[in-house]
Amino acid sequence: MAHTNARPARASGACPGPARAGAPVAWGLLLLLVAGLLASCAESTGDASTLPTATPAAVPAGPGPTHLPFAAALTAEARETPYLIERVTLATNVDADGVPLDEVTVIPSDSRLMFLSVLVTGLRPPVLFRAFWYEGEQIIGQSEVTVEESSGPARWVSLGFQTTADLDPGQPHFVELRINNRLVDSYTFRVGTGELADVIAEAAVSLGTRDGEPVEAGQLFDIFAPQLVAVVRVSRNVDPTGMIFNALMYRGETLIEQRGPDGGPLELPPEPDLLDRQMTFTFLPDTSFPEGDYHITILLNGTEVLTLPFTVIPFQRPTATEVAATAGPAATSVSSGISLLEIRLTEGLNEETGNPSGNTLTSWVGKPNEQREFWLSLQLADVRIDDVVEVDVVLGDRHINRHRYPVAAFEQGWLSTPVNFWAPDLDESVKNYRFLVFINGVQIRTYTVEVDGERPEPTATPEPSVTPTPDD
């Protein structure tokens, strides 16, 4: 017999017959099922205000204080990642392996290609690198590189961004780095205008500055210049913050020295004036600048933007004439206001203060032909950047040396220079050294030192012996 679930039809209006024993359980289950379906329908057709709302995506808060190039520290969080960031920098050109060829922090506004280059170690591929480029609060580009294979303990990953329009120098710019969709950091960079040479508004070589103005600027200096200073002012059309400036001094084609701005890179206040945009690069000679043709080259982010040529020539002054010696601390002034308070010759200087130490000497006795170094110290007051203090050394009637004091970076106190004396030999007489002090070309003081040599005491001639000898 075939099994079927069909039930016999019941006449309309007929009363149900007696229920079977399992009927109450079946009806209970059915009622529970219907109640559940009705509850689901009620939830799906309820008021829209009761629906959960989507959480808005987080909007980047803007660039942090990080500047390029950047070297990351190993944090506890970094140790859990399959890489370690050693360095992050910006470049406009990279090689086939992604190594940056020119690290920069300023991008010309008309640049069309730039790279965010990341040096990583401990990389375990695959790793996804992404860079989001911002101008103001707007994303203007995205870069993406997936590293599929390892290439040694350290490698550069460069994320290129190609622009289709000029960047706006008036907007802040930064690039956001994400690795495996994890935010690493945001790096700010600057956008310049026009050619790099246009960044420099004015430049000159001088002896220094006074009240922000170059002193004795020009292209001709003598070998006794105490210092030479390149004074450079940045254009008002650019923001130099983040720009890297260097100055290189050459004698002919030989590099003499390379240095950065005195006091560090430029950082403009909210309302900068011309002096805030000025840098100085000070070059000090070991003793004096040899004569010859020189030039100072200014670099911006490693690129040459300006060359300042100049020449150092010998300087000859006629032999100074003798004037009366002045002793003691009485002040001697010249028209500029500078004063020479005292002159001293000593055997040494105080190691802490640099002031003359020991007795003031007016004579010295040495062994025949002995050479000895002493210190000639001048106490000066009210010194200006353009004052020139010199001392000529005269032996007898012969001019033998000239010393020029580095007053360009000095206001008042003691300035000292080493001087040498030679004791006469047995056949020479006493030597008289004269130190002729000149301030701004005017001789104002003479200091005389008498130098002698030790003379051996005469020995007595032995009397003839009166005692007979065997030969006698």
Secondary structure as UniProt FT lines:
FT   TURN            12..13
FT   TURN            21..22
FT   HELIX           23..44
FT   HELIX           48..50
FT   HELIX           76..79
FT   STRAND          84..91
FT   TURN            96..97
FT   STRAND          103..104
FT   STRAND          106..108
FT   TURN            109..110
FT   STRAND          113..121
FT   STRAND          127..135
FT   TURN            136..137
FT   STRAND          138..147
FT   STRAND          154..162
FT   TURN            169..170
FT   STRAND          173..179
FT   TURN            180..181
FT   STRAND          182..192
FT   HELIX           196..199
FT   STRAND          200..206
FT   STRAND          208..210
FT   TURN            211..212
FT   STRAND          213..215
FT   STRAND          220..222
FT   TURN            223..224
FT   STRAND          228..234
FT   TURN            236..237
FT   TURN            241..242
FT   STRAND          245..251
FT   TURN            252..253
FT   STRAND          254..259
FT   TURN            262..263
FT   HELIX           275..277
FT   STRAND          278..283
FT   STRAND          292..300
FT   TURN            301..302
FT   STRAND          303..313
FT   STRAND          332..333
FT   TURN            335..336
FT   STRAND          339..346
FT   STRAND          348..349
FT   TURN            351..353
FT   STRAND          356..357
FT   STRAND          363..366
FT   TURN            368..369
FT   STRAND          371..381
FT   TURN            385..386
FT   STRAND          389..395
FT   TURN            396..397
FT   STRAND          398..404
FT   HELIX           407..409
FT   STRAND          413..422
FT   TURN            426..427
FT   STRAND          431..439
FT   TURN            440..441
FT   STRAND          442..453
FT   TURN            470..471
//
